């Protein structure tokens, strides 16, 4: 399935993994927006649904491994990456430009090793791009949607951790590979995607 854009905006596109044109996703998007008076209310409703109703695969050890928005919704579970694909699809269905963002975080309390963590950025008319993290709250994690204040799931603490600045219209290839190449959530946990950091001061 190739990406299709609305007004040529890639952040409103539906595609293989952000499949907002799937009937289940489109129906849920309409239901979540019902009764909302502003775009910020729609964003919060969709965010809280994905955060709270879709179980994080790693926290709950739930199979199957999901990647597309529709599979994540239908099975009710997904890693942070899959949950970000679902949130993007729900918001794009409602005409709100939404991208994918990543942090590079330590897998444990401090690195190495490191992995990517998936979240979203949404474009709000009153605030511009605003990041939200629907990975799911638990002890020590309290992500909220309170624009313009960002309340993400994880702070960047260690030297080699990063808030990566890019806002992507589509998932990174290494993220898709991690979700498609392994048949169980435990296998994915052993092969979490990462990137190589590029030094700002290369050695000649």
C-alpha beads as a LAMMPS data file, in Angstrom:
LAMMPS data file: protein, C-alpha beads

204 atoms
203 bonds

1 atom types
1 bond types

-500.0 500.0 xlo xhi
-500.0 500.0 ylo yhi
-500.0 500.0 zlo zhi

Masses

1 110.0

Atoms # bond

1 1 1 0.000 0.000 0.000
2 1 1 1.541 3.325 -1.004
3 1 1 1.181 6.456 1.076
4 1 1 -1.719 8.757 0.206
5 1 1 -1.666 12.369 1.293
6 1 1 -4.310 14.969 2.021
7 1 1 -3.358 18.345 0.547
8 1 1 0.098 16.820 -0.104
9 1 1 0.864 16.869 3.617
10 1 1 2.845 13.707 4.490
11 1 1 1.838 14.102 8.135
12 1 1 -1.769 13.446 7.136
13 1 1 -0.971 10.412 4.973
14 1 1 -2.267 6.883 5.376
15 1 1 0.141 4.084 4.539
16 1 1 1.002 0.467 5.237
17 1 1 1.718 0.938 8.940
18 1 1 -0.249 4.121 9.581
19 1 1 -3.379 2.686 8.020
20 1 1 -6.001 5.170 9.054
21 1 1 -8.131 4.026 6.136
22 1 1 -8.673 0.637 7.824
23 1 1 -12.360 0.488 8.838
24 1 1 -11.626 -0.299 12.498
25 1 1 -9.173 2.582 12.820
26 1 1 -11.414 5.042 10.991
27 1 1 -14.393 4.058 13.149
28 1 1 -12.430 4.411 16.380
29 1 1 -11.119 7.828 15.274
30 1 1 -14.663 9.075 14.741
31 1 1 -15.820 7.680 18.078
32 1 1 -12.935 9.266 19.991
33 1 1 -13.554 12.679 18.408
34 1 1 -17.280 12.571 19.175
35 1 1 -18.176 15.288 21.640
36 1 1 -14.806 17.038 21.374
37 1 1 -15.073 20.777 20.771
38 1 1 -11.448 21.570 19.839
39 1 1 -8.507 19.896 18.174
40 1 1 -6.714 19.794 21.518
41 1 1 -9.607 17.824 22.999
42 1 1 -9.414 15.368 20.076
43 1 1 -5.676 14.970 20.566
44 1 1 -6.106 14.329 24.278
45 1 1 -8.923 11.812 23.723
46 1 1 -6.912 9.845 21.150
47 1 1 -3.735 10.067 23.236
48 1 1 -5.388 8.812 26.416
49 1 1 -7.083 5.958 24.553
50 1 1 -3.805 4.692 23.091
51 1 1 -1.917 5.290 26.341
52 1 1 -4.446 3.573 28.600
53 1 1 -6.477 1.100 26.530
54 1 1 -3.701 -0.378 24.372
55 1 1 -1.379 -2.473 26.531
56 1 1 2.378 -2.041 26.145
57 1 1 3.776 -5.337 24.851
58 1 1 6.866 -5.203 27.030
59 1 1 5.019 -4.314 30.225
60 1 1 2.362 -7.007 29.830
61 1 1 4.390 -9.602 27.851
62 1 1 1.545 -9.841 25.355
63 1 1 1.729 -11.379 21.905
64 1 1 1.304 -10.979 18.998
65 1 1 3.935 -8.497 17.909
66 1 1 2.040 -5.679 16.183
67 1 1 3.263 -2.989 13.812
68 1 1 0.416 -1.436 11.844
69 1 1 -2.124 0.845 13.457
70 1 1 -4.952 -1.558 12.656
71 1 1 -3.224 -4.627 14.120
72 1 1 -2.342 -2.659 17.249
73 1 1 -5.956 -1.588 17.671
74 1 1 -7.460 -5.005 16.893
75 1 1 -5.139 -6.920 19.230
76 1 1 -5.096 -4.201 21.903
77 1 1 -1.343 -4.380 22.404
78 1 1 1.876 -3.022 20.963
79 1 1 5.356 -1.836 21.710
80 1 1 5.830 1.941 21.945
81 1 1 6.533 2.019 18.195
82 1 1 3.272 0.302 17.264
83 1 1 1.325 2.462 19.707
84 1 1 2.789 5.570 18.045
85 1 1 1.654 4.245 14.649
86 1 1 -1.888 3.849 15.992
87 1 1 -1.955 7.294 17.559
88 1 1 -0.700 8.846 14.321
89 1 1 -3.417 7.059 12.346
90 1 1 -6.210 8.115 14.716
91 1 1 -5.128 11.753 14.676
92 1 1 -4.550 11.845 10.926
93 1 1 -8.061 10.447 10.477
94 1 1 -9.246 13.528 12.344
95 1 1 -7.249 15.871 10.105
96 1 1 -4.543 16.629 12.668
97 1 1 -0.969 16.444 11.286
98 1 1 0.979 13.873 13.282
99 1 1 4.519 12.558 12.990
100 1 1 6.722 9.965 14.600
101 1 1 9.578 10.866 16.940
102 1 1 12.258 8.835 18.655
103 1 1 14.440 9.009 21.700
104 1 1 17.608 6.993 22.177
105 1 1 17.451 5.588 25.697
106 1 1 19.301 3.110 27.817
107 1 1 17.690 -0.325 27.862
108 1 1 18.365 -0.581 31.599
109 1 1 18.837 2.090 34.215
110 1 1 21.894 3.366 32.396
111 1 1 23.690 2.309 29.225
112 1 1 24.969 0.469 27.423
113 1 1 22.983 -1.001 25.782
114 1 1 20.708 1.538 24.114
115 1 1 17.571 1.393 21.996
116 1 1 15.115 3.640 20.231
117 1 1 11.903 4.643 21.979
118 1 1 8.936 5.675 19.826
119 1 1 6.585 8.582 20.459
120 1 1 4.662 11.207 18.486
121 1 1 4.648 14.865 17.597
122 1 1 1.346 16.520 16.723
123 1 1 0.930 19.902 15.032
124 1 1 -1.418 22.107 17.044
125 1 1 -2.609 25.397 15.581
126 1 1 -2.054 27.203 18.897
127 1 1 1.314 25.693 19.775
128 1 1 3.069 24.261 16.712
129 1 1 4.708 20.851 16.986
130 1 1 4.086 19.256 20.376
131 1 1 5.409 15.862 21.516
132 1 1 3.254 13.267 23.260
133 1 1 4.179 9.782 24.458
134 1 1 1.420 7.177 24.613
135 1 1 3.630 4.195 25.542
136 1 1 1.560 3.594 28.684
137 1 1 2.008 4.775 32.241
138 1 1 3.292 2.629 35.098
139 1 1 5.250 3.146 38.300
140 1 1 7.751 5.919 37.569
141 1 1 6.154 6.832 34.218
142 1 1 3.501 9.568 34.036
143 1 1 3.130 10.817 30.465
144 1 1 0.375 13.378 29.884
145 1 1 -1.038 15.592 27.144
146 1 1 -0.934 19.109 28.586
147 1 1 0.045 21.542 25.812
148 1 1 2.191 23.549 25.660
149 1 1 3.960 21.711 28.517
150 1 1 5.510 18.404 27.441
151 1 1 5.191 15.503 29.853
152 1 1 6.919 12.559 28.210
153 1 1 7.403 9.088 29.604
154 1 1 11.171 9.240 29.951
155 1 1 13.748 12.000 30.533
156 1 1 17.045 11.902 28.678
157 1 1 19.704 11.385 31.334
158 1 1 22.736 9.350 30.283
159 1 1 25.536 10.764 28.146
160 1 1 24.658 8.688 25.087
161 1 1 20.894 9.137 25.373
162 1 1 19.240 11.607 23.010
163 1 1 16.016 13.396 22.194
164 1 1 16.261 12.948 18.427
165 1 1 14.974 16.133 16.764
166 1 1 13.469 14.705 13.590
167 1 1 9.719 14.360 13.055
168 1 1 9.151 11.519 10.598
169 1 1 6.004 10.971 8.519
170 1 1 6.728 7.226 8.380
171 1 1 8.352 4.725 10.775
172 1 1 12.112 4.248 10.580
173 1 1 13.116 1.100 8.667
174 1 1 14.961 -0.393 11.639
175 1 1 11.815 -0.051 13.742
176 1 1 9.664 -1.799 11.150
177 1 1 12.288 -4.543 10.826
178 1 1 12.322 -5.177 14.583
179 1 1 8.539 -5.541 14.642
180 1 1 8.286 -7.755 11.570
181 1 1 11.355 -9.966 11.916
182 1 1 10.537 -11.567 15.268
183 1 1 7.547 -13.664 16.220
184 1 1 7.295 -12.895 19.947
185 1 1 7.530 -9.848 22.182
186 1 1 10.415 -11.492 24.053
187 1 1 12.395 -11.812 20.811
188 1 1 11.733 -8.164 20.016
189 1 1 12.928 -7.232 23.506
190 1 1 16.222 -8.976 22.745
191 1 1 16.605 -7.135 19.417
192 1 1 15.338 -3.613 20.078
193 1 1 16.281 -1.152 17.310
194 1 1 19.043 1.390 17.837
195 1 1 20.928 3.974 15.801
196 1 1 24.547 5.039 15.667
197 1 1 25.130 8.545 16.981
198 1 1 27.002 10.926 14.715
199 1 1 29.559 13.072 16.495
200 1 1 29.036 16.820 16.246
201 1 1 32.828 17.203 16.299
202 1 1 34.304 14.608 13.912
203 1 1 37.929 13.708 14.349
204 1 1 40.038 14.463 11.278

Bonds

1 1 1 2
2 1 2 3
3 1 3 4
4 1 4 5
5 1 5 6
6 1 6 7
7 1 7 8
8 1 8 9
9 1 9 10
10 1 10 11
11 1 11 12
12 1 12 13
13 1 13 14
14 1 14 15
15 1 15 16
16 1 16 17
17 1 17 18
18 1 18 19
19 1 19 20
20 1 20 21
21 1 21 22
22 1 22 23
23 1 23 24
24 1 24 25
25 1 25 26
26 1 26 27
27 1 27 28
28 1 28 29
29 1 29 30
30 1 30 31
31 1 31 32
32 1 32 33
33 1 33 34
34 1 34 35
35 1 35 36
36 1 36 37
37 1 37 38
38 1 38 39
39 1 39 40
40 1 40 41
41 1 41 42
42 1 42 43
43 1 43 44
44 1 44 45
45 1 45 46
46 1 46 47
47 1 47 48
48 1 48 49
49 1 49 50
50 1 50 51
51 1 51 52
52 1 52 53
53 1 53 54
54 1 54 55
55 1 55 56
56 1 56 57
57 1 57 58
58 1 58 59
59 1 59 60
60 1 60 61
61 1 61 62
62 1 62 63
63 1 63 64
64 1 64 65
65 1 65 66
66 1 66 67
67 1 67 68
68 1 68 69
69 1 69 70
70 1 70 71
71 1 71 72
72 1 72 73
73 1 73 74
74 1 74 75
75 1 75 76
76 1 76 77
77 1 77 78
78 1 78 79
79 1 79 80
80 1 80 81
81 1 81 82
82 1 82 83
83 1 83 84
84 1 84 85
85 1 85 86
86 1 86 87
87 1 87 88
88 1 88 89
89 1 89 90
90 1 90 91
91 1 91 92
92 1 92 93
93 1 93 94
94 1 94 95
95 1 95 96
96 1 96 97
97 1 97 98
98 1 98 99
99 1 99 100
100 1 100 101
101 1 101 102
102 1 102 103
103 1 103 104
104 1 104 105
105 1 105 106
106 1 106 107
107 1 107 108
108 1 108 109
109 1 109 110
110 1 110 111
111 1 111 112
112 1 112 113
113 1 113 114
114 1 114 115
115 1 115 116
116 1 116 117
117 1 117 118
118 1 118 119
119 1 119 120
120 1 120 121
121 1 121 122
122 1 122 123
123 1 123 124
124 1 124 125
125 1 125 126
126 1 126 127
127 1 127 128
128 1 128 129
129 1 129 130
130 1 130 131
131 1 131 132
132 1 132 133
133 1 133 134
134 1 134 135
135 1 135 136
136 1 136 137
137 1 137 138
138 1 138 139
139 1 139 140
140 1 140 141
141 1 141 142
142 1 142 143
143 1 143 144
144 1 144 145
145 1 145 146
146 1 146 147
147 1 147 148
148 1 148 149
149 1 149 150
150 1 150 151
151 1 151 152
152 1 152 153
153 1 153 154
154 1 154 155
155 1 155 156
156 1 156 157
157 1 157 158
158 1 158 159
159 1 159 160
160 1 160 161
161 1 161 162
162 1 162 163
163 1 163 164
164 1 164 165
165 1 165 166
166 1 166 167
167 1 167 168
168 1 168 169
169 1 169 170
170 1 170 171
171 1 171 172
172 1 172 173
173 1 173 174
174 1 174 175
175 1 175 176
176 1 176 177
177 1 177 178
178 1 178 179
179 1 179 180
180 1 180 181
181 1 181 182
182 1 182 183
183 1 183 184
184 1 184 185
185 1 185 186
186 1 186 187
187 1 187 188
188 1 188 189
189 1 189 190
190 1 190 191
191 1 191 192
192 1 192 193
193 1 193 194
194 1 194 195
195 1 195 196
196 1 196 197
197 1 197 198
198 1 198 199
199 1 199 200
200 1 200 201
201 1 201 202
202 1 202 203
203 1 203 204
